[in-house]
Structure formats: C-alpha cells, structure tokens
C-alpha cells in the first residue's frame, strides 16, 4: 500500500486537512513533519513568525480527527 500524507496549516480547521498518496519511502512507519523554516504571516503589516508548539499540537489533533472520521485503511 502506498503511503498517506496528511497536511494542514496553522489557523485552518480539520476540514482543511489535505490527504495525499505517494510512493512508500525509506523511513519509519509513521511520521509527522513540522517545517520550522516556513514563516507564518501574522498580520496585514507582513510580520512573520514560526509555528508555535501549541499550533503543532492543534494540527496533530486535527489530523487525528480527520483519520477518525474517514475510512481506514484509506482506499
């Protein structure tokens, strides 16, 4: 079975989770990647910051909700 990737950005709801299919990778069974080099624009002036620990935990919870509410194993 191919791998599944689940993606979401800070400020989005679990309904914005993107599920992707890809080839199997040479890594561990489950992975969650947080790109700390990506900047988040926080206000109209263009100020940026990195993702917070709490936002990472919220994203994990939203991905968990996505997996729970959809078919498993994915088709």
C-alpha positions in Angstrom: 0.0 0.0 0.0 1.2 3.5 -0.8 1.9 6.0 1.9 -0.5 8.6 3.1 0.4 12.2 3.9 -1.8 14.5 5.9 -1.2 18.2 5.8 -2.7 21.3 7.4 -1.6 24.8 8.1 -2.0 26.8 11.4 -5.3 28.6 11.6 -7.1 26.0 9.4 -9.8 23.6 10.7 -9.7 19.8 10.4 -11.9 20.2 7.3 -8.9 21.7 5.5 -6.7 18.7 6.0 -5.1 17.6 2.7 -4.6 13.9 2.2 -2.1 12.8 -0.4 -1.0 9.5 -1.7 2.6 8.8 -2.5 5.2 6.0 -3.0 6.5 4.2 0.0 9.5 5.9 1.5 12.5 4.5 3.2 11.6 5.8 6.7 9.6 4.8 9.8 6.0 3.6 9.6 4.5 6.9 10.8 6.0 10.4 10.5 4.7 13.9 11.1 6.9 16.7 9.7 6.9 20.3 11.0 8.7 22.7 8.8 10.2 25.2 11.2 11.8 27.1 8.3 8.4 28.1 7.0 7.2 31.6 8.1 3.6 32.4 9.0 2.4 35.8 8.2 0.6 37.0 11.3 -0.9 40.4 10.4 -1.5 42.8 7.5 1.9 44.5 8.0 3.6 41.3 6.9 5.2 40.4 10.3 6.2 36.7 10.3 6.9 34.1 12.9 7.4 30.3 13.1 4.8 27.9 14.2 4.2 27.5 17.9 4.2 24.3 20.0 0.5 24.7 20.6 -0.2 25.1 16.9 1.7 21.9 16.2 -0.4 20.1 18.9 -3.6 21.5 17.4 -2.6 20.3 13.9 -1.9 16.8 15.3 -5.4 16.8 16.9 -7.0 17.9 13.6 -5.2 15.2 11.6 -6.3 12.7 14.2 -9.9 13.8 13.8 -9.5 13.5 10.0 -8.3 10.0 10.3 -11.0 9.0 12.7 -13.8 10.4 10.6 -12.7 8.9 7.3 -12.3 5.4 6.0 -9.5 3.3 7.4 -7.5 1.9 5.8 -7.7 4.5 3.1 -8.9 3.2 -0.3 
